């Protein structure tokens, strides 16, 4: 009888170990692995907060003047009117006025007229607008005007320039009409 009780105790302890202890042990191991993952996530979060605080400190050190210059360089919206006014101010330095200003904003599109043509549309974080205008003046004045446009804070790419003889009555031989087109950019939000 002693042996029978000992065998029952050994078997019951084996059953308890197999059906209760092993699943609990596996659950504890799973929880430990999750704890390690959470600790890593917490450390990454703390590092991200440090980087964010560092960047915020750097951002706060930027002067208001430089922030305004950065906004002029790559604005958050198209703001065509301000751009035309800025260009007109530059042209005014050389006694030129902007005429026939046209603004076209490019739209992303994946459609094509040709069904056999594959069009790949790349989504960008910036928008592109095309501005075209004409000015009249002497060649030297136009060159100075273009140099000032280059030096302006707004990001532009001149895409085309054409000229024709001007219709000014005072210096018709030296005066030309310049049709200029350029691309300008802004950040999409």
C-alpha positions as CSV (number, residue, x, y, z in Angstrom):
1,X,0.0,0.0,0.0
2,X,2.9,2.3,0.7
3,X,4.2,1.7,-2.7
4,X,0.8,2.4,-4.3
5,X,0.5,5.8,-2.4
6,X,4.1,6.7,-3.5
7,X,3.4,5.8,-7.1
8,X,0.1,7.8,-7.0
9,X,2.0,10.8,-5.5
10,X,4.8,10.5,-8.1
11,X,2.2,10.3,-11.0
12,X,0.1,13.2,-9.6
13,X,3.2,15.3,-9.2
14,X,4.3,14.5,-12.8
15,X,0.8,15.4,-14.0
16,X,0.8,18.7,-12.0
17,X,4.3,19.4,-13.5
18,X,3.2,18.5,-17.0
19,X,-0.2,20.2,-17.1
20,X,0.2,23.1,-14.8
21,X,3.9,24.0,-14.3
22,X,5.1,23.7,-17.9
23,X,2.3,25.9,-19.3
24,X,2.9,28.5,-16.6
25,X,6.6,28.3,-17.3
26,X,6.0,28.9,-21.0
27,X,3.7,31.8,-20.2
28,X,6.3,33.3,-17.9
29,X,8.9,33.0,-20.7
30,X,6.5,34.7,-23.2
31,X,5.9,37.5,-20.7
32,X,9.7,37.9,-20.2
33,X,10.2,38.2,-23.9
34,X,7.4,40.8,-24.1
35,X,9.0,42.7,-21.2
36,X,12.3,42.8,-23.1
37,X,10.4,44.2,-26.2
38,X,8.6,46.8,-24.0
39,X,11.9,47.8,-22.4
40,X,13.4,48.3,-25.8
41,X,10.4,50.3,-27.0
42,X,10.6,52.4,-23.8
43,X,14.3,53.0,-24.4
44,X,13.6,53.9,-28.1
45,X,10.9,56.3,-26.9
46,X,13.2,57.9,-24.4
47,X,15.9,58.3,-27.1
48,X,13.3,59.8,-29.5
49,X,12.2,62.2,-26.8
50,X,15.8,63.3,-26.3
51,X,16.3,63.8,-30.0
52,X,13.0,65.7,-30.2
53,X,14.1,67.9,-27.3
54,X,17.4,68.5,-29.0
55,X,15.8,69.4,-32.3
56,X,13.3,71.6,-30.6
57,X,16.1,73.5,-28.9
58,X,17.9,73.9,-32.2
59,X,14.7,75.1,-33.8
60,X,14.1,77.6,-31.0
61,X,17.6,79.0,-31.6
62,X,16.7,79.9,-35.2
63,X,16.0,83.6,-35.4
64,X,12.6,84.8,-36.6
65,X,14.3,86.5,-39.6
66,X,15.9,83.2,-40.7
67,X,12.5,81.4,-40.2
68,X,10.9,84.0,-42.5
69,X,13.7,83.5,-45.0
70,X,13.2,79.7,-44.9
71,X,9.4,80.3,-45.4
72,X,10.2,82.5,-48.4
73,X,12.5,79.8,-49.9
74,X,10.0,77.0,-49.7
75,X,6.6,78.2,-48.6
76,X,3.7,76.0,-47.3
77,X,1.4,77.1,-50.1
78,X,1.4,78.3,-53.7
79,X,1.0,82.0,-52.8
80,X,1.2,83.2,-56.5
81,X,0.2,86.8,-55.8
82,X,3.1,87.3,-53.3
83,X,5.5,85.7,-55.8
84,X,4.3,88.0,-58.6
85,X,4.6,91.1,-56.4
86,X,8.1,90.1,-55.4
87,X,9.1,89.6,-59.0
88,X,7.4,92.9,-59.9
89,X,9.5,94.7,-57.2
90,X,12.7,93.2,-58.6
91,X,11.6,94.3,-62.2
92,X,10.8,97.7,-60.8
93,X,14.4,98.3,-59.9
94,X,15.3,98.2,-63.6
95,X,12.2,100.2,-64.7
96,X,10.5,97.1,-66.0
97,X,6.9,96.0,-65.3
98,X,5.5,92.5,-65.3
99,X,2.9,91.8,-68.0
100,X,0.9,88.8,-69.1
101,X,1.6,86.9,-65.9
102,X,0.1,83.4,-65.9
103,X,0.4,80.8,-63.2
104,X,-0.2,77.1,-63.8
105,X,-0.2,74.6,-60.9
106,X,0.7,71.0,-61.9
107,X,-1.6,68.3,-60.7
108,X,-0.6,64.7,-60.1
109,X,-2.5,62.4,-62.5
110,X,-2.1,58.8,-63.4
111,X,-4.5,58.9,-66.4
112,X,-3.2,58.9,-69.9
113,X,-4.8,59.4,-73.3
114,X,-2.9,56.5,-74.7
115,X,-4.2,53.2,-73.1
116,X,-1.0,51.3,-74.0
117,X,1.2,53.9,-72.2
118,X,2.2,53.1,-68.7
119,X,2.3,56.3,-66.5
120,X,4.2,56.2,-63.2
121,X,3.1,58.9,-60.8
122,X,5.5,59.7,-58.1
123,X,3.9,61.2,-55.0
124,X,6.1,64.0,-53.7
125,X,6.0,66.2,-50.7
126,X,6.3,69.3,-52.7
127,X,4.1,71.0,-55.4
128,X,5.3,72.5,-58.6
129,X,3.9,75.6,-60.3
130,X,4.8,77.3,-63.5
131,X,4.9,81.0,-63.8
132,X,5.3,82.8,-67.1
133,X,5.4,86.6,-67.7
134,X,6.8,89.2,-70.0
135,X,8.9,92.3,-69.4
136,X,10.3,94.9,-71.7
137,X,13.6,96.6,-71.4
138,X,17.2,96.7,-72.5
139,X,19.3,93.6,-72.6
140,X,21.6,94.7,-69.8
141,X,18.7,95.5,-67.6
142,X,17.1,92.1,-68.2
143,X,20.4,90.4,-67.3
144,X,20.5,92.3,-64.1
145,X,16.9,91.4,-63.4
146,X,17.6,87.7,-64.0
147,X,20.6,87.9,-61.7
148,X,18.5,89.5,-59.0
149,X,15.9,86.7,-59.5
150,X,18.7,84.2,-58.9
151,X,19.6,85.9,-55.7
152,X,16.0,86.0,-54.4
153,X,15.1,83.7,-51.6
154,X,12.3,81.9,-53.6
155,X,13.3,78.6,-55.1
156,X,12.8,78.8,-58.9
157,X,14.1,77.1,-62.0
158,X,14.0,79.2,-65.2
159,X,12.7,76.9,-67.9
160,X,12.5,79.2,-71.0
161,X,13.3,82.7,-72.1
162,X,12.4,84.1,-75.5
163,X,12.8,87.6,-76.8
164,X,11.3,89.8,-79.5
165,X,12.0,93.3,-80.6
166,X,10.2,95.8,-78.4
167,X,7.6,98.4,-79.5
168,X,8.9,101.3,-77.4
169,X,8.9,104.6,-79.2
170,X,12.0,106.1,-77.5
171,X,14.7,103.3,-77.9
172,X,13.0,100.7,-80.1
173,X,16.4,99.4,-81.3
174,X,17.7,98.6,-77.8
175,X,14.4,97.5,-76.2
176,X,13.2,93.9,-76.3
177,X,10.3,92.1,-74.9
178,X,11.4,89.0,-72.8
179,X,9.0,86.2,-72.2
180,X,10.2,84.2,-69.2
181,X,8.9,81.0,-67.7
182,X,10.0,79.3,-64.6
183,X,9.0,76.6,-62.1
184,X,8.5,77.3,-58.5
185,X,8.0,75.0,-55.6
186,X,6.1,74.7,-52.3
187,X,5.7,72.2,-49.5
188,X,2.5,70.1,-49.6
189,X,0.7,69.7,-46.3
